[in-house]
C-alpha cells in the first residue's frame, strides 16, 4: 500500500469542507443566504440566480489569510486554524471566533454585492429565483486544486440541486462558477439542460434600460482571467459602461492579455499573492484612473489585498452599476 | 515518496525570499519590458510569423505522432553523413555515451543547452575527469558563481553587473570593473584560448531535420560557432522532441523560435550535418578539414517518450524554448527561476513532472496561477493551465485513494 502523501493541510481542509459541507469554509446556507434581506426571491423559477456562496467567502478568507501570513503554512498551528470548525470539539478552539474575526464592514460589503446584483437583474425585468436553502458551492476549488475524483461525486449533488429549481437559465455572479457549469460539468456529470450565463451577459443584453451612473472621471477595468480568457467576456463590460455614460481607460495589459490578480495563490502563497496583487494595482493606477472596476470575487479580494495603501479606489462592477439606481 | 508538505514549506520560503529580492525585481522589470517591446517590434516587422507559427504547430503535431520513425530516419542519415548517432534512454545512458566518446583528462567547451542542464551534463563530464567550460556568457557567470539558470535564454538574468564584476575579479585575479563591455571582453579573451585548445565542443540543438540529419542551433554570442567549429570533436545532445520531418520544416521552426525569443533575426543560425570535409584535392572527399573531424549526435529520451505517449501532455513537447511565456507569467516576473527547477514556470512544472517526477514537480504545479496568459504568448498555444490542472489531480490522487 503506498504511503499516504502529506499535502498542505489547507488543501485537505478546503476539500473536506466542500465535499462535506458544500462550502470551502463550511459556511452554512443560512449564513450564505442572509444577503437576500427584503428581496423575497422564489426558490424555483426559469432564471436561477446563482451566487455559489463565493462573495460570501471573502470576508472570512481575508481574515484567515491574515493569520496565515504570520503562521507557517506547514505548521500544525496553521492546520488547526484552517480546520477550526471541524476540530472545534477536539481542540477547544472556538470556531465562531475565527468566523467572527471577519470585519463587519467587509462582511456587509461583500454580501451586499449579491443583493445589488439580484436587484439589478430584477430592475432590468428578469424574474429570478434563488435557492436560499439548497444552493451549493460550484466546486471550482476542487477542480482548481486537483481533487477531480471528489468533484465527480460532488458535481452530482450540485447538479441535482440546480435541477430541483426547475431553472432553464443559470445566472452566475462569479466567472469561476460559470466556467465550471459551462466547461467542466458537462464533461463529468449529467448536468441539467440549462443555459449558463454570467451576470454581465444578462446586464449587457438589457443595457439600454440601465440608469446612467454619475461618475465624472474615467474608470479602469480589471479583466478577470477566467472571464476574459476562458469565457471570452470583456467587451460586454465596456459596452455597459458606454450605456451608463461612464468613460474608461485601458491598462497596459487588458482583455485576453489581462494580468492575473494573484488570487489563485492566495491560500498557499499569501505573501506572493499580495505582491502580485500590488503589481496589478500599480498597472491599473498607472492609467491615471482613480477607480478600478472588478468582476470576480477572488479578483476583488486579491486586488484589495494588493491595495492596502489605497493607491486606487476599488469597486466591484456590480456595485458601480448599482450606483445608477441610488442616484 | 517525498513529503510534499515539507518540500513545499522550503520552496515557499525560497519563493517569498526571491519575491523581495531587489536584484531580481530590478532585472526582471527591465527584462520583461525589453522582451515585450522587442517581440512586438519583431512581430510587426515580420507579420508572417503568426501564420508561420500556426504551420509549425501542425509540423509539431505530425512530428510527435511520427517521432520514432523520424528518429530512425535521422540517425541513419547522420551516419551516412559520416557522423555517429546514439540514442540515450535516460541521463545515465547519455552521460555514459558522452564519456565513452570523450574519455578522460580532456578540455571541453560547451554551448548553452537546457538538455545539458536537465542531464547535469557538465557535472557528469567533470566527474569523469574532464575540464568543462561553459561558453555562453550567462552560463559562464553561473559556472563561476555555482548557481543555476534563472531563465532558459538569459540564465544569469538575476545577476547584476556589479556582482558579475566581483565574481570575475576573484576568478581572473585582477580588478574587473562593473562595466558590461569590459566584463564581456575579459571572458572573450579567456575563452578564445579555450576554444582553440579544447579537445571537444558540445552543443545542444533547437531543431533537427530528419531527412537531412541537419541540426540547427540558434545563437547570438558566436560561442556556439566556435564550440562546434574549432575543436576536433563536436558532440550535439538533442532531445528527441526536436525532430521535424524536413529541412524546410526545421527552418520554419527555427524562425518562429527566434522571433518569439524577441529577435527579428538572431546573430547566428548554425546548421550542421556532419564532420567538416573537403574535396578540393582531386575531388576526393576527406573528413576533418578546418572544423571537427568527428561529429556525434546523442538523441536523449529521459521521459519524453512517456510524455509523447500521453495525449494529455504531448503538446508540452511542442515547446520551442523561446522563453516568451515566462516573461508573461506574473509569478515568474517576481521570482524568476525560483519558480522552477531545471525547467521554469508553468510549462516547466509540466516538464519536471516527466523528466523528474510529479512528486518533485508538485510545489511548482501548485504555484502556477493557471491564469493562462502564457497561452496567449506561446507560439505553439500550449495549454499549460489544462495540463497543470490534470497533473495536480495526479499529485493528490495518492492521498485520496
Interface residues (C-beta under 8 A of the other chain):
Chain A: X2 X3 X4 X5 X6 X7 X8 X9 X11 X12 X72 X73 X74 X143 X144 X145 X146 X147 X148 X149 X150 X225 X229 X230 X253 X256 X257 X258 X259 X260 X262 X263 X264 X265 X268 X269 X271 X272 X275 X276 X279 X280
Chain B: X1 X2 X3 X4 X5 X6 X8 X9 X12 X15 X16 X19 X20 X330 X331 X333 X334 X335 X359 X366 X367 X369 X370 X371 X372 X373 X375 X376 X389 X391 X392 X393 X394 X395 X396 X397 X398 X399 X400 X401
